[in-house]
Amino acid sequence: MQDVEQGVISKIIVYKLDRFSRSTADFGQLWELLQAHDVEFVSVNESFDTSTPIGRAMLNIIMVFAQLERETTAERVRDNYHQRVKMGAWPGGPAPFGFHIGREPDSSGKPIPTLVPNELEQETVLHIFESYAMQESSLGSVARSLNANSIGAPRRKTWNNVSLSRILHSPLYAMADEEVYLYYKSKGLQFSNSFKDFDGLHAGMIVGKRDRSKGKYSDLHDQQISLANHVGMIPSCLWLACQYKLDRNAQLKQAGKGKHTWLSGLLKCGCCGYSIKVNKDKCKYYLICSGRSNLGQCDASISLDIRELEAIVESELIHLIEECPPVSELNREIAQELTSALGRVEEKIGRLMGALAESTDLSMQYINRELKRLDHDREVLLAKQEEEFTNPKRTLHSIDFSSLDFEGKKLVASKFISHILLKEDAAELIWNV
């Protein structure tokens, strides 16, 4: 093409058109370049010459069919990819962290690619799930711990939130049972396997296109999950505990996604009740009622300084926390575990009822058995929780609020504060406690 632009070529001859280009758009640009430099194009196999009108017409027709063949081939490749996933085989590409690719015979004896656990990396994967499931941990703290111990990340030296989130969200590690089925059913996924196939042993694989403008993990509609041939390495209960935590964190960030203050999501207009937005102009922050800016339904004007408001709220939170007498670590851990366990039971009941409303795949025998078991577990946990909270030795654990980072303060504030009503230069804290 450089020779074409320099004018040293008068004619290009190819054996067959698709040896030159398979894209109509691509060839259109090339053909314009050839015409601009008075270069003729000849295809021997198709028997046409662009120096004639018939040849130019034939060229365009053949290019359309060449592109059609290319797109049909791509479609066959995609269909084959999805079919391999439905069969439980690894569809292709590098092995995920924690696995290497092996081959196992299918029902007909033909060897197919299957994920095989990598023992060394498997220990790291288990450590990641166990560490993140701890109540006080975060993606950042787990990443820092792995990096401090010089544990290599997949295809890079260090871990970060993205690499950890990718592993924690993946069903490739889960020993998928009925609870995993219900979890994904509530997310709107399509299933290649029936409810009874989720045996608590084999892992899962998710495939399908997604809208990149939507959340990769929060919006799973129009995607499909299939059970894999390989055995999962993370027990269902541990894998699900991490999913619930990831979901809660996502909801928290969405509820208060503002980056200018850790009070985002808690600020409400004292006149109309709509959320308060924090806008920044150079070095100055402005508090604006969304009912006024978006809907024109409020005339409130708020003159509070956001940094002064943060200082006041922080002082109130520290004072509230300091009023709690000290507590032993054992009592604190028991209280936290009871609260978490009760939350998991409530989530399971909600998912079970949600999946029942969307599916006839679930057997009534299973539903009745699970609801009865979950109701019993809830009553037991409530009784234990009541006993723990009425124990004179039990109280809230002291938190060093001032030393928390931005996300930490946002989390604690959302637990203690229901909302903050703002009106002109006044603020009213509505507590959760």
C-alpha positions, 0 to 999 in steps of 0.5 A, spaced: 500 500 500 505 504 501 508 503 493 500 504 491 501 511 495 508 512 491 505 511 484 509 505 483 504 500 482 498 500 476 495 494 477 494 489 483 492 482 482 490 476 487 488 469 486 482 470 490 478 476 493 478 473 500 486 473 500 486 481 500 480 482 505 474 479 508 470 486 510 466 490 506 468 496 510 475 495 510 475 493 502 471 500 501 477 504 504 482 500 500 478 501 494 478 508 494 485 509 495 486 504 489 482 509 485 485 515 488 492 513 485 489 510 478 490 502 480 486 497 477 484 491 481 484 484 478 482 477 481 484 471 478 479 466 481 473 470 480 474 472 473 473 480 474 477 486 472 475 493 476 477 496 469 470 495 467 463 497 469 461 489 470 468 488 474 466 493 479 459 491 480 462 484 481 467 486 486 462 489 490 457 483 490 463 478 491 465 482 497 458 482 500 458 474 500 465 474 503 463 478 509 457 474 510 462 468 510 466 471 515 460 472 519 457 465 519 464 462 521 464 467 527 457 465 529 459 457 528 465 459 533 460 462 538 455 456 537 461 451 539 463 455 545 456 455 548 455 448 546 462 446 550 460 450 556 453 446 556 457 440 556 461 442 562 467 443 558 472 449 559 470 453 552 477 455 551 482 461 553 487 461 559 486 457 565 483 461 571 487 462 577 487 456 581 487 451 575 490 448 569 487 445 563 487 438 563 483 433 559 478 428 561 473 423 557 466 425 555 460 420 555 462 418 548 470 417 551 472 423 547 477 427 551 475 434 552 478 440 556 477 440 563 479 445 569 484 441 574 485 444 580 492 447 581 494 445 588 499 451 590 494 456 587 488 453 590 491 454 597 491 462 595 484 461 593 481 458 599 485 463 603 482 469 599 475 467 600 476 465 608 479 472 609 474 476 605 468 472 609 471 475 615 467 481 618 472 486 618 476 485 612 475 488 605 478 487 598 483 492 600 485 489 606 486 482 603 490 485 597 495 488 602 495 482 606 497 478 600 502 483 597 505 483 604 506 476 604 509 476 596 503 472 594 503 473 586 497 475 583 494 472 576 499 475 570 501 480 575 506 481 581 501 484 586 493 484 587 488 489 587 481 490 588 479 488 581 483 481 581 480 479 587 473 481 585 474 477 579 476 471 583 470 472 589 465 473 584 466 467 579 462 461 580 468 457 577 470 456 584 464 454 588 461 447 590 454 449 587 448 446 591 441 448 591 443 455 595 447 457 589 442 455 584 437 460 588 442 465 589 443 466 581 435 465 580 434 471 584 439 475 579 435 473 573 440 468 570 438 462 565 440 455 567 442 450 562 441 445 568 435 443 572 435 445 579 436 437 582 443 437 578 446 442 583 449 437 587 454 441 591 460 438 588 461 441 581 462 448 579 459 453 574 460 457 568 457 463 566 457 465 559 453 471 555 453 478 552 452 483 557 451 491 556 458 494 558 454 500 561 451 496 566 454 492 572 458 486 570 456 482 576 450 486 579 446 485 572 446 478 570 440 478 566 440 474 559 446 471 561 447 463 562 450 459 567 452 451 566 455 446 571 462 445 569 465 438 569 470 440 574 469 440 582 469 446 585 474 448 591 470 453 595 464 450 599 457 453 598 456 456 604 463 460 604 462 462 597 455 465 598 457 469 604 462 472 600 457 474 595 452 477 600 458 481 602 460 483 595 452 485 594 452 489 600 458 493 599 455 494 592 449 497 595 452 501 600 456 504 594 450 505 590 446 508 595 452 513 597 456 514 591 458 521 592 466 522 592 466 529 596 463 526 603 462 520 607 455 522 608 453 521 601 446 517 601 444 520 608 443 527 607 436 529 606 432 535 605 428 538 611 423 541 606 421 536 601 425 530 603 429 529 597 436 527 597 442 532 598 447 532 592 454 535 594 457 539 588 464 542 587 466 548 584 474 549 584 475 549 592 468 550 594 462 545 596 455 546 595 449 542 598 443 542 593 437 539 594 435 534 588 428 536 589 429 543 587 435 541 581 432 535 578 424 536 579 423 544 581 419 542 587 423 545 592 425 552 594 430 550 599 437 553 600 442 550 604 448 554 607 451 549 611 459 547 610 460 540 608 466 540 612 463 543 618 457 538 618 462 532 617 466 534 623 460 535 628 457 528 625 464 525 627 464 528 634 457 525 635 459 518 633 465 518 637 461 521 643 456 515 642 461 510 641 465 512 647 459 511 651 459 504 650 463 500 656 469 496 654 467 488 651 471 482 651 473 480 644 469 473 645 462 477 646 464 482 640 465 476 636 459 472 638 454 478 637 457 479 630 457 472 628 449 472 630 447 478 627 451 475 620 448 468 621 441 471 622 442 476 616 444 470 612 438 466 614 433 472 612 437 472 605 436 465 604 428 465 605 428 471 601 431 468 595 427 462 596 421 465 595 423 470 589 426 464 586 419 460 587 415 466 584 419 465 577 420 458 577 416 451 577 423 448 577 423 447 584 419 442 588 414 443 593 417 438 597 424 442 597 421 448 598 417 446 604 423 442 607 427 449 606 422 454 609 421 449 615 429 449 616 430 456 615 424 458 620 427 454 625 434 456 624 431 463 625 428 462 631 434 459 634 438 465 632 433 470 635 433 467 641 441 466 642 441 474 640 436 476 645 440 472 650 447 475 648 444 482 648 441 482 655 447 479 658 450 485 662 457 483 660 455 485 652 456 491 649 458 495 643 465 494 641 469 501 641 471 503 634 477 508 633 472 512 628 477 518 626 482 513 624 478 510 619 478 511 611 473 514 607 469 508 605 470 506 613 467 512 615 461 511 610 460 504 612 460 506 620 455 512 619 450 508 615 450 503 620 449 508 626 445 514 622 438 513 619 439 520 615 440 527 616 435 532 615 438 539 612 434 546 612 438 552 611 443 552 616 441 547 621 442 539 621 438 534 625 441 527 625 436 521 625 439 515 629 438 508 627 440 506 635 
